[in-house]
Amino acid sequence: QVQLVESGGGLVQAGGSLRLSCAASGRTFRGYDVGWFRQAPGKEREFVAVIRWSGYDTLYADSVKGRFTISRDNAKITVSLQMNSLKLEDTAVYYCAADRNPNPINEAREYDYWGQGTQVTVSS
C-alpha cells in the first residue's frame, strides 16, 4: 500500500509560479512511476506529467510542455512539479498518482495509488 500526500497548492496570479510536491508516506517511490493529473470543475481528470521510477524519462501533456517540469529527488522520496507561466486554465485540483507499470503511462485508470489532491487557483 502506498499513501501519497501532496502539498504546495495555492492561489497565484497568471504568469506566476508554484511548486507542488508529492511524498509517499512511510516509504520511497523506488520502483514506482509517479504522475501528476488535474481535474477542473465539471471536467474529467486529465494527465499533466509523469516521471519514470528511474527518474530519467518524463512525459508531459502538450498543454503544459515548456512550462511545467516534473522531477524526483535522488533518494526517491518526493516528486515535484514546478509550474511556471501559469495560466487561468491551469486552475484545478492537482493529484499525484503512483503505480509500478502504468500502461499507457498517461491514463489515470492505470494508477492504483492516489493522493488527496491540492488546489491550484490561477487568478487574472
N, C-alpha and C positions, 0 to 999 in steps of 0.2 A: 504494500500500500504506500502510495506517495501522496503526501499532503503538501499542497502548494499555497504560498502566501505572496500576494502581490502588494507592492507599495509604490508610492511616488506619483499617484494621480493628483489632479487638482484643476484649478482654473488658471488659464493663461490667455493672453491676448494673441490674436492672429499674428503670425510671424515669430512668435516666441518658441521656447524650447521646454521640454520636460523629459525627465529620465525615469522610466519605470524599472522596477526590479522584481524579480521572482525568485523566491527561495524555496527549497524543498525542506520541509520541517523534519529535523532529526536525521537527515541523510544528505548525500550528494546527488548530483544528476548523472553520475557516471553510468554510461550505458543507455541514457535516455536522450532522444531528440526532444527539443523544447521549442514550442511555438507560441506566438502571440496572435490572438484573434480579437476582434472587437465587434460590438453589437450596438447599433444606434437604435433609438426608439422606433418601433414599427418596422424594423428591418431585420433580416436574417443575420446570424453571426457570420462574419467574414474573416478570411485569412489575412494576416498582416505580414508576418515574417516567421522564419523558423531557422534554427541552428542545429546542425547535427551534433551528436554526442562528442564527436572528436573535436568540435569547435572550428573546423576548417571549412565546412560547407554551409552556405547560407542561401536562403531564397526569400525574395520579397514580392509582395503584391505590387503591381505596376503603379498603383495609386500612391505608394509611399517610397518607391525606389528613388534613391538620391537624397531623401530627406530623413529617413529612419535608418538606424544602424542597430543590429542585434549582436550581442556579444556574450561571452561567458568567461568567468574568471578561470584561472589555471587550475584551481582546486575543484572546479566544477561545483561550486556551492551555490552560486547565483547566476542568473541570466538576466541581462539588462536590455532595455530597448530605449535607445537615445532617439528622441523625436525632435527634429529641428524644423524650422519654417512651417510651423503648424498652421493648418487651415481650419476654417469653420467646419468643414465636412469631416474633420478628424474627430469631432466630438462623438464620444461613445463610451461604453463600459469596455475596458480592455481586460482580457483574460489571458493568463498563461496556461499552457497545457503541456503535458509530457506523455511520451509513450516510447516504447523500446524500438518499434519499427513501423511508424505510421506510413501507410501506402494507400493512396497518394499522400504525400507529406503535407500538402496544403488543404487537406479535408478535415474539418472539425470532427466528423464522426469517427475518424481513425484514432483519436486520442482518448485514452481511458481516464487520465487524471487531469483535473481542472482546479484552478484557484477560484476564489470567491468573486474576483473582479475588482477593478479600481476605476473610478470615474475620471474621465478626462473631458474637460469642457473648454472649448476654444471660443473666445468672445471677440467681437469686432471692435 
